[in-house]
Amino acid sequence: MSFSFKEIATATMVLFAVIDIVGSIPIIISLKEKSGKIKSGRASIIAAVVLVVFLFVGEEILKLIGINVYEFAVAGAFILFFIALEMILGITLFKQKSGNLDSATVFPIAFPIVAGPGSLTSLLSLRAEYALENIIVAIIINVIVVFIVLRTSSSLQRFLGKNGIAIIEKIFGVILLAIAVKLFASNIQELFN
């Protein structure tokens, strides 16, 4: 076990920016209005299980289809880059289909809002650089934040306002863009070594 505060902090920031639970508050509130209630605890636990399982099994799945972690990390860097552009420029590149509102807790809250393609890709990209235990701590921290935001989404929206949420989204977009460039640069070198 080699816990590193720096690795935990970086992995937490990457996942926080990719999950963008604060930016998803309007979607969460809309789903609450349509489906009646979202089970915050259940959504958080399901998302955590999906993230942790993918962290351990994701690499094996990649091996089955003949892709290594570095190739996946480079592809992940591109996805993070485009997610960051969405956040910074306020445009929509990825369209999400709306699911059955009765199961809003599982879909789309737990998957794909929390444990979506961006966060799953980020996990394997992070795994190429950081220790597993530090990534797991980062997942736990993010799941706790997700739980708190789901529980208090109405209050947070009133407190932050649309401008506050937009500012937070832009700040994390820039951070995510820088992380995407770093991930790309470090993993592209490994591909050619």
C-alpha positions as CSV (number, residue, x, y, z in Angstrom):
1,M,0.0,0.0,0.0
2,S,1.5,3.3,-1.1
3,F,-1.0,6.1,-0.3
4,S,0.0,9.4,-1.9
5,F,-1.9,12.5,-1.1
6,K,-0.9,14.0,-4.4
7,E,-2.2,11.0,-6.4
8,I,-5.4,10.9,-4.4
9,A,-5.9,14.7,-4.9
10,T,-5.3,14.5,-8.7
11,A,-7.4,11.4,-9.2
12,T,-10.2,13.0,-7.2
13,M,-10.1,16.2,-9.2
14,V,-10.1,14.2,-12.5
15,L,-13.1,12.1,-11.5
16,F,-14.9,15.2,-10.0
17,A,-14.4,17.1,-13.2
18,V,-15.5,14.2,-15.5
19,I,-18.5,13.2,-13.4
20,D,-19.4,16.9,-13.1
21,I,-22.2,16.2,-10.6
22,V,-22.5,19.9,-9.8
23,G,-23.1,20.7,-13.5
24,S,-25.7,17.9,-13.5
25,I,-27.9,19.5,-10.8
26,P,-30.4,20.8,-13.4
27,I,-30.7,17.3,-14.9
28,I,-31.1,15.8,-11.4
29,I,-33.8,18.3,-10.4
30,S,-35.7,17.7,-13.7
31,L,-35.5,13.9,-13.1
32,K,-36.8,14.4,-9.5
33,E,-39.7,16.4,-10.8
34,K,-40.6,13.8,-13.4
35,S,-40.0,10.6,-11.4
36,G,-41.0,11.8,-8.0
37,K,-37.9,10.7,-6.0
38,I,-34.3,9.7,-6.6
39,K,-32.8,7.3,-4.0
40,S,-29.5,9.1,-3.4
41,G,-27.9,6.2,-1.4
42,R,-28.8,3.6,-3.9
43,A,-27.6,5.6,-6.9
44,S,-24.3,6.3,-5.1
45,I,-23.7,2.7,-4.2
46,I,-24.5,1.4,-7.7
47,A,-22.2,4.0,-9.2
48,A,-19.4,3.1,-6.8
49,V,-19.7,-0.6,-7.5
50,V,-19.6,0.0,-11.3
51,L,-16.6,2.3,-11.0
52,V,-14.6,-0.1,-8.7
53,V,-15.5,-3.2,-10.7
54,F,-14.4,-1.5,-13.9
55,L,-11.2,-0.3,-12.3
56,F,-10.3,-4.0,-11.6
57,V,-11.8,-5.8,-14.6
58,G,-11.6,-3.0,-17.2
59,E,-8.0,-3.9,-18.1
60,E,-8.9,-7.6,-18.6
61,I,-11.8,-6.6,-20.9
62,L,-9.3,-4.5,-22.9
63,K,-6.9,-7.5,-23.1
64,L,-9.7,-9.7,-24.5
65,I,-10.2,-7.3,-27.4
66,G,-6.4,-6.7,-27.9
67,I,-6.0,-3.1,-26.5
68,N,-3.4,-2.1,-23.9
69,V,-3.9,0.5,-21.1
70,Y,-1.8,3.1,-22.9
71,E,-3.8,2.9,-26.1
72,F,-7.0,3.2,-23.9
73,A,-5.5,6.1,-22.0
74,V,-4.8,8.0,-25.2
75,A,-8.3,7.4,-26.4
76,G,-9.5,8.4,-22.9
77,A,-7.5,11.6,-23.2
78,F,-9.4,12.5,-26.3
79,I,-12.8,11.9,-24.6
80,L,-11.7,14.0,-21.6
81,F,-10.6,16.7,-24.1
82,F,-14.0,16.8,-25.7
83,I,-15.9,16.7,-22.3
84,A,-13.7,19.6,-21.2
85,L,-14.6,21.5,-24.4
86,E,-18.3,20.9,-23.7
87,M,-17.8,22.3,-20.2
88,I,-15.8,25.4,-21.3
89,L,-17.7,26.3,-24.4
90,G,-21.2,25.3,-23.2
91,I,-21.8,23.1,-26.3
92,T,-23.2,19.6,-26.5
93,L,-21.0,17.0,-28.3
94,F,-22.3,13.9,-26.6
95,K,-26.1,13.3,-26.6
96,Q,-27.6,11.2,-23.8
97,K,-30.8,9.3,-24.4
98,S,-33.5,9.6,-21.8
99,G,-34.4,6.4,-20.0
100,N,-37.4,5.1,-18.1
101,L,-38.2,7.7,-15.5
102,D,-39.3,5.1,-12.9
103,S,-35.7,3.8,-12.8
104,A,-34.1,7.3,-12.7
105,T,-32.0,6.2,-9.7
106,V,-30.1,3.6,-11.7
107,F,-30.5,5.1,-15.2
108,P,-29.5,7.8,-15.9
109,I,-28.2,8.9,-12.4
110,A,-25.9,6.0,-11.4
111,F,-25.2,5.2,-15.1
112,P,-24.2,7.2,-17.2
113,I,-24.2,10.5,-15.3
114,V,-21.9,9.2,-12.5
115,A,-20.4,6.1,-13.9
116,G,-20.4,7.0,-17.5
117,P,-18.0,6.6,-20.5
118,G,-16.0,9.6,-19.4
119,S,-15.4,8.4,-15.8
120,L,-14.8,4.7,-16.8
121,T,-12.2,5.9,-19.4
122,S,-10.7,8.2,-16.8
123,L,-10.3,5.3,-14.4
124,L,-8.2,3.2,-16.8
125,S,-6.3,6.3,-17.9
126,L,-5.5,7.0,-14.2
127,R,-4.6,3.3,-13.6
128,A,-1.9,3.7,-16.2
129,E,-0.2,6.3,-14.0
130,Y,-1.4,6.0,-10.3
131,A,-1.5,3.3,-7.6
132,L,-4.8,1.4,-7.3
133,E,-5.4,2.3,-3.7
134,N,-5.1,6.0,-4.4
135,I,-7.7,5.7,-7.2
136,I,-10.1,3.7,-4.9
137,V,-9.8,6.5,-2.3
138,A,-10.6,9.0,-5.1
139,I,-13.7,7.0,-6.1
140,I,-14.9,6.9,-2.5
141,I,-14.4,10.6,-2.1
142,N,-16.3,11.3,-5.3
143,V,-19.2,8.9,-4.4
144,I,-19.6,10.7,-1.1
145,V,-19.7,14.1,-3.0
146,V,-22.2,12.6,-5.4
147,F,-24.4,11.4,-2.5
148,I,-24.3,14.8,-0.9
149,V,-25.1,16.6,-4.1
150,L,-28.0,14.2,-4.9
151,R,-29.3,14.7,-1.4
152,T,-29.1,18.5,-1.4
153,S,-29.5,19.2,-5.2
154,S,-32.5,21.6,-4.8
155,S,-30.8,23.6,-2.0
156,L,-27.5,23.7,-4.0
157,Q,-29.3,25.0,-7.1
158,R,-30.9,27.8,-5.1
159,F,-27.6,28.6,-3.4
160,L,-25.3,28.6,-6.4
161,G,-27.8,29.8,-9.0
162,K,-27.4,29.2,-12.7
163,N,-24.3,31.5,-12.9
164,G,-22.6,29.8,-10.0
165,I,-23.1,26.4,-11.6
166,A,-21.8,27.7,-14.9
167,I,-18.7,29.2,-13.3
168,I,-17.9,25.9,-11.5
169,E,-18.4,24.0,-14.7
170,K,-16.0,26.3,-16.7
171,I,-13.3,26.1,-14.0
172,F,-13.4,22.3,-13.9
173,G,-13.5,22.3,-17.7
174,V,-10.2,24.1,-17.8
175,I,-8.7,21.8,-15.2
176,L,-10.0,18.8,-17.1
177,L,-8.5,20.1,-20.4
178,A,-5.1,20.4,-18.8
179,I,-5.3,16.9,-17.4
180,A,-6.4,15.5,-20.8
181,V,-3.3,17.1,-22.4
182,K,-1.1,15.6,-19.6
183,L,-2.6,12.1,-20.0
184,F,-2.2,12.3,-23.8
185,A,1.4,13.4,-23.6
186,S,2.6,10.9,-21.0
187,N,0.8,7.9,-22.6
188,I,1.6,8.6,-26.3
189,Q,5.3,8.4,-25.3
190,E,4.7,4.9,-23.8
191,L,3.0,3.8,-27.1
192,F,6.1,4.6,-29.1
193,N,8.6,3.1,-26.5
